[in-house]
Amino acid sequence: MKEESIEFIKSGGVTAPRGYLASGISCGIKPGKKSDLALVVSQHLADIAGVFTQNKVKAAPVIVSMQRVKKGKARAVVVNSGNANACTGSRGIEDAEKMATVTASFLGCSPDEVCVCSTGRIGVYLPMKKIIRGIEKACKQLNVEGGKDAAEAIMTTDTVPKQAALKVKIEDKEIIIGGMAKGAGMIAPNLATTLGIITTDAALSPEYLNSVLHSCVQETFNRISIDGDTSTNDTILVFSNGLAKNTTIGMDSPQKGIFKNALRLVLDRLAREVLEDGEGVTKVVEIFVQGAASDKEAELVARSIGNSLLVKCSWNGEDPNWGRILCAIGYSGANVDQNKIDLFYNGFQVVASGVRTETKESLIKKTVKMPMFSLLIDLHIGSGQYRFFTTDISERYVRINKGE
Amino acid sequence: MKEESIEFIKSGGVTAPRGYLASGISCGIKPGKKSDLALVVSQHLADIAGVFTQNKVKAAPVIVSMQRVKKGKARAVVVNSGNANACTGSRGIEDAEKMATVTASFLGCSPDEVCVCSTGRIGVYLPMKKIIRGIEKACKQLNVEGGKDAAEAIMTTDTVPKQAALKVKIEDKEIIIGGMAKGAGMIAPNLATTLGIITTDAALSPEYLNSVLHSCVQETFNRISIDGDTSTNDTILVFSNGLAKNTTIGMDSPQKGIFKNALRLVLDRLAREVLEDGEGVTKVVEIFVQGAASDKEAELVARSIGNSLLVKCSWNGEDPNWGRILCAIGYSGANVDQNKIDLFYNGFQVVASGVRTETKESLIKKTVKMPMFSLLIDLHIGSGQYRFFTTDISERYVRINKGE
């Protein structure tokens, strides 16, 4: 895996790879929003894979897109913001199917080949007249530079569109991967809808496409939220159309490491952008736990700290309240000996064997004033470890989430 | 169980039962606080029982008091606020033992007979000189009407002292139960320290005392916080000195139902006071889940809703956001069919079989404007049920918890 062969494409998104068109338009779902409907189209029938919410209450578009992913082939995805089409019963399913049918009729493909995503308020029926008119408009505006418009149209309380794209040489072929995402209410312990649409012109076996997406999501988007605390609508889709004409990468290809690394980098960048643009976020914190009885126990500790409301409040106040962190470690459910715990902020040791060190308070305070810092916990019990990313929580988060 | 035989004692607290003295004084742990050290003393050696934090990181006073409770006998409990004496290593244990020894020397009893509680900032050593002088002062001020002073001294960010007391006739004897508590950061998913000290003049067998305390705490204090999300210092202690001279109530006494009901009422009142006085709380919400596959699954659903940050934010904004509630039900981990869920706010059905009913939005909005309302969820899967109490979350909560 030579990192040198990877080159990020500035301002690139879903239309960076060969053979993809996109658009983003306004159809008036949520008044005052610049745009609220996005379309991403592969000019050739593409292989697809997807990762969906684990929530047992699944929105209609999730149910519909899961069927498409099961078949493994698609031409397009249509996405609306402003309305989640969740908890809308059989009418919701009909509406999501209608979005696919209308899109397919304009593109001249089968409705089975169109995925659907929605994000926004739960429990309200879609304004289908507006959406149908919107899909027509979006189809007319499809173009090879439409990635950014699409990325803008899927935003909800996001403040900036989130895109990433890169080129990677595999043998003598240049492969491109692009993507867009939305997040916003990404602050644990509740995850507002995360959407991610990834496109690539690489040729990949369907089995490998599915496998590599799952493992990359596990290492990126799943490290910035709580297991199970997913919204009704979370969806990450990847399209691969093979136009780069590389030798197809399969489960046993020597090239699969290079591709995986590239895909992980795109997802990682999108996940970081989502985190940094979280509602009311002022700090991004990397938590690394080591010395746990197992990796699973390290994860319990990392998530317990990263989701502690009291810890997150203290970071917002730029207070390195390590006492609250030890408390969160204690109730994490992991095997812990309070007299063995070490804790470091950006390399400064604050706690040694469970008690405060002599490290100057002013040094630690300086650390938590930064917009990004790291927290290292060593439990000194075993060799389990886990890395997790979280944020502070602010009064602004509460303000944003008080109403709609 | 005749409820008629129970009579609440207005403004009564830990000194309401026969044979108890208390005091609350200032020793200057936290500058500007009116008082910060409380003492409760039984004039006769009492039987004791206790419920302690499940957190694996336990404060020194918890470790010390657990030893006293194991022996089952005590004369007093000394409590300080402003400093949790947690994560203070062996010096913390020595300090907690010293608090017991100093108290015992003034009371003329064994240090083994003195319990210790602390609440406040984690990870700072106790100012022992001030505390020793404070204990002397508190011992001098012990009196039969000191309950309220003690209840005030244990407050941290509480805005009102929390006390309850009642009389209950058992056979021809009048038994009195009194209590005090502190809470404040009681808003899940993180529980700041809860302390509760209960006194009674009832004669109870040690075995029954322990059993009835555990079952009553389970039905009261444990219904307003998350399992395991307990602080490093949570402690609930009960003293029973037998001065009411009733026939000792044991595990098989016919009278045990009456006593349990009375103790439960005292704990319930204290728990409610703690909830209503939670940091920044504007709403108290009762969640009742029925129709779950088991009681345990009903509990999962109730806690998932009651601890959802997004749900709590919406209540703060007086928005009956049932979509977020369905989302929290979906990720609770319980067995759920989204097409069967019914949801009622104060009896108004908002969701039937997973979709919105025709109930007027204005009626539901009026409900969530109230300072207290109830939420009923029916999963229509089995017969499991669970009741849970929670609150909204406000910008003020974040503000309070930003710094110390």
Contacts between the chains, C-beta under 8 A, distances in Angstrom:
chain1	res1	chain2	res2	distance
A	54	B	331	7.2
A	55	B	327	6.5
A	55	B	330	4.0
A	55	B	331	4.8
A	56	B	329	7.9
A	56	B	330	4.5
A	56	B	331	7.4
A	56	B	336	4.6
A	56	B	338	6.5
A	57	B	326	5.1
A	57	B	327	6.1
A	57	B	329	6.4
A	57	B	330	3.0
A	57	B	331	7.9
A	57	B	336	6.9
A	57	B	338	4.5
A	57	B	341	7.9
A	57	B	354	7.8
A	58	B	330	7.6
A	58	B	338	7.1
A	84	B	323	7.3
A	86	B	323	6.6
A	86	B	326	7.7
A	86	B	327	7.6
A	87	B	322	8.0
A	87	B	323	5.8
A	87	B	326	5.1
A	87	B	338	7.1
A	87	B	351	7.4
A	87	B	354	5.9
A	87	B	355	6.3
A	87	B	356	7.4
A	88	B	355	6.4
A	89	B	339	7.0
A	89	B	353	7.3
A	89	B	354	6.0
A	89	B	355	4.1
A	91	B	355	7.9
A	121	B	323	6.5
A	122	B	321	7.8
A	122	B	322	8.0
A	122	B	323	2.5
A	122	B	324	6.8
A	122	B	326	6.7
A	122	B	327	6.4
A	123	B	322	6.2
A	123	B	323	4.1
A	123	B	326	7.3
A	123	B	351	7.9
A	123	B	355	7.7
A	123	B	356	5.4
A	124	B	356	7.9
A	185	B	310	7.0
A	187	B	309	7.6
A	189	B	189	6.2
A	189	B	307	7.3
A	189	B	308	7.6
A	189	B	309	5.9
A	190	B	308	5.7
A	190	B	309	4.8
A	190	B	310	4.4
A	190	B	328	7.9
A	192	B	310	7.4
A	228	B	331	5.0
A	228	B	333	6.4
A	229	B	331	5.4
A	230	B	331	6.2
A	231	B	327	6.0
A	232	B	323	7.9
A	232	B	326	7.4
A	232	B	327	5.2
A	232	B	330	6.3
A	307	B	189	7.3
A	308	B	189	7.6
A	308	B	190	5.7
A	309	B	187	7.7
A	309	B	189	5.9
A	309	B	190	4.8
A	309	B	309	7.3
A	309	B	401	7.5
A	310	B	185	7.0
A	310	B	190	4.4
A	310	B	192	7.4
A	310	B	401	5.7
A	313	B	397	7.7
A	313	B	398	5.3
A	313	B	401	3.6
A	313	B	402	5.5
A	314	B	401	6.7
A	314	B	402	6.8
A	314	B	403	7.4
A	316	B	398	6.7
A	316	B	402	5.4
A	317	B	401	7.6
A	317	B	402	2.9
A	317	B	403	4.4
A	319	B	402	6.9
A	319	B	403	5.1
A	319	B	404	6.8
A	321	B	122	7.9
A	321	B	404	7.4
A	322	B	87	8.0
A	322	B	122	8.0
A	322	B	123	6.3
A	323	B	84	7.3
A	323	B	86	6.6
A	323	B	87	5.9
A	323	B	121	6.4
A	323	B	122	2.5
A	323	B	123	4.0
A	323	B	232	7.9
A	324	B	122	6.8
A	326	B	57	5.2
A	326	B	86	7.7
A	326	B	87	5.1
A	326	B	122	6.7
A	326	B	123	7.3
A	326	B	232	7.4
A	327	B	55	6.5
A	327	B	57	6.1
A	327	B	86	7.6
A	327	B	122	6.4
A	327	B	231	6.0
A	327	B	232	5.2
A	328	B	190	7.8
A	329	B	56	7.9
A	329	B	57	6.4
A	330	B	55	4.0
A	330	B	56	4.5
A	330	B	57	3.0
A	330	B	58	7.6
A	330	B	232	6.3
A	331	B	54	7.1
A	331	B	55	4.8
A	331	B	56	7.4
A	331	B	57	7.9
A	331	B	228	5.0
A	331	B	229	5.4
A	331	B	230	6.2
A	333	B	228	6.5
A	336	B	56	4.6
A	336	B	57	6.9
A	338	B	56	6.6
A	338	B	57	4.4
A	338	B	58	7.1
A	338	B	87	7.1
A	339	B	89	6.9
A	341	B	57	7.9
A	351	B	87	7.4
A	351	B	123	7.9
A	353	B	89	7.4
A	354	B	57	7.9
A	354	B	87	5.9
A	354	B	89	6.0
A	355	B	87	6.3
A	355	B	88	6.4
A	355	B	89	4.1
A	355	B	91	8.0
A	355	B	123	7.7
A	356	B	87	7.5
A	356	B	123	5.5
A	356	B	124	7.9
A	393	B	398	6.4
A	394	B	398	6.4
A	395	B	395	4.1
A	395	B	398	4.7
A	395	B	399	6.0
A	397	B	313	7.7
A	397	B	398	7.5
A	398	B	313	5.3
A	398	B	316	6.7
A	398	B	393	6.4
A	398	B	394	6.4
A	398	B	395	4.7
A	398	B	397	7.5
A	398	B	398	6.0
A	399	B	395	6.0
A	401	B	309	7.5
A	401	B	310	5.7
A	401	B	313	3.6
A	401	B	314	6.8
A	401	B	317	7.6
A	402	B	313	5.5
A	402	B	314	6.8
A	402	B	316	5.4
A	402	B	317	2.9
A	402	B	319	6.9
A	403	B	314	7.7
A	403	B	317	4.8
A	403	B	319	5.6
A	404	B	319	7.1
